[in-house]
């Protein structure tokens, strides 16, 4: 009885891997920049203004994180 084993290697070029890594870094940078802008903007508001928005200071990090991640 004969057996045939077919194995294919899923190889990605070095350039594709580097490109993917750079793309991931660019995405993380954009997300972090949006997080900082949102957090800084909300931090500049007074407690009264935050209350008008239905937020407290303890929620600012979560709100900024959620807004930066879409």
N, C-alpha and C positions, 0 to 999 in steps of 0.2 A: 504494500500500500504506500503510495507516495503522498507526501504532504508538501504544501506550498505555503510558505510564510512570507507575507508581503509587509514590509515595514517601511514607512515613509518618515523621513525626518522633517519636522516642521522647523526649518531654520529661517531665521530672520537676519537680514544683513546688519552689519554693525551700524551702518548709517541710519537704517530704519529704527534701530533701538535707541541710538543717540537722539534722533529726531523726536521719538516718542517721549524720551526723558525731558528734552527741552520743552516740548509742548506741555507736559505735566507741570514743569516748574513755572512756566508762564501762566498757566491756569491758577496754580496756587498763589502766585504773586498777585494776580488780579483779584482773587478772592480775599486775600489778606488786606490789600489796599482798600477794597470796598468795606471790609469789616472795620478797619481803622477809621475811615471817613464816617461811617454810620455811628460807631461808638463815640467818636469825638464830637460829632454833631449833637447826639443825644445827651452827652455829658455836659455840654454847654447850656442845656436848658435848665431852668429853675425847677425846684420840686413841684411848684404849682403848675408849671407848663407840662411837666411829665404826668402829673395827676390828671390834667385835662385830656391827655392822650390815653389815659388808663394804664400808665406804667409807673413803676417805682424804680429807684436807682438800682435795686438788686436785680432787676430784669434786663438791664442794659446790655450786658454781655451776651445773654441768650438771644435777645432781639437782633443785635448786630450780627451774631453768628448765623442766625436763620436767614437774615436778609442777604448775607454774602454767599450763602450756599444755594440760594434760589429756591 
